[in-house]
């Protein structure tokens, strides 16, 4: 819980420093393991052309597990001409920490590496939806909806 609080404080306090940077919240479902998850993200200003760094922190609950994922993803944005929507695709590594919530004999914590490939669409007023496919220790698939505070300006 301290990690979630620290991540929230870091995202909120650093998000307003430049107009092209943004912070947001997300929630969704994952498969393998089947879970509900929620989280936060931060998006930097452009690094190269339309490419941005978009690290995010997610906590998954259900199926006898608690998963904490720290995803270090890069996204490329593809604006849609004369529309308020933009597509984005990306990928990046992940640190996945799993904690079993079952009987004491099966409980324990483990950490592993993962990798995500993602595709999403966002509205300039902040609404977005995202689909992730995970490999290694990342959940195999995730679907999220979320909101970017201050809109998705600076695309």
N, C-alpha and C positions, 0 to 999 in steps of 0.2 A: 504494500500500500504506500510505503514511503517513496518507492520508485515512481509510482504513478503520480503522486503529488509533486515530486521533484520535476518530472517531465512536463507536467501541466504548467508549473511556474516558469520553467525555462522557455516553453513555447510562447506563453502569453507575454512574458517580459521582453522577448527579443523580436516579436512579430511586427511591431509597429515602427521599426527603425527605417524602413524604406518602403515606398509605395508599391514596388513590384514584389515585395516579399509578402507572404501570407501564412496564416495559421488556420487550422480547421479541425473539425470533429468528424468522426466516422462511426458507423455501426453496420453490422451485417451478419451474415451466416457463413459458415465454412463447412466443407465436406472433407472427411477423412483427416482429422476427427470431426464429427458432426458437432458443431458448437455455434453459439451466439457470441459475437465479439463486438468490442467497442474500442475506440482509440482516438489518438490525436496525430496531427501531422503538421509539419512546417515546410514551406516551400521557399527556396531562395529566389533571388532575381536571376535573370538569364545568365548562364555560364558561357554558352556558345550558341549563337543563332537562337533557336527555340528550346534549347535544352536547359533544364533546371534540376537542382538537387532537391529531392522531396523525401527526407527521412520521416518515418512514422513509427509510432509506438502503439501496439494493439494488445488487448487482453481478451483471451477466449475462455469461455466458461461452458461446461457441459461435457457429457460423455465420460464422467469420472475423472476429468482432467482440468487443470487450469494451465493455459498456454500464455506465455508472455513473448511477444515477437518484437524485436527491434529491426526494422527494415530500412536499409540504406539504399533507396531507390533513386534512379535518375529517370526523368520523363522528358519526352519530346512532344511539344504541343503543335497541333495542326489546326489553325483557325479555319473556320468555314466562312467563305466569302459572304459578306453582308448579313451574317447571322449572329445572334448572341451566343451561339454554342461553339465549342472547340473540342476536337478529339485529342486524346493524348495516349501515347504508348510508352512503356518503360520497362526497366528491369533493374535488379540489384540483389545483393546478398542480404541474408538475414541471420540474426542470432535468435534461436528459439529455445526458450526455457520452459520445460514441461514439469508440472507437479501433479502427481497422482493424488486423487481425493478419495480413493477407495479405502477398504479396510486397512488397518495398520500394516499387515503383512505385504500389501501391494503398494504402500505409499512410498514416496521418494521424489527426488528432484533430479532432473538431468538437463543438460544443455547440449545443443547441437547446431550445426550450420545448415542453412537452407539457401534457396535462391528463388526469386519470384520474377515472373513475366506478367505484365499487366496491360490492360486496355481500359480506357475510360472516356467519359464525355462530361464536360462541365459547362455550366451556364455562366455568363459574365456577372450575374447577380449572386453567385456563390453555390448553387445546388450542383452536386456531382454524383455520378454513379460509376462504379469501378468493378472490373472482373480481374482477379488474379489467379494465375496457375502457379503452384508451388512445386519445388523439387527438393529432394533430400529430406530434411526434418521439417520443412514448411508444410502447412496444410495443403492438400492437393488442389483445392479450389476454394476461392473466397469471393463472395459478392457483397459489395458495400454500397451504401448511400451515405451522403454526408453534406456538410456545409462548410464553405470557406468564408471566414469572417472578413468583412470588407469587400466581398465579391472576388471574382477571379480576374481582377484588373491587371493590367500590365502583361497580358498574354502576348 
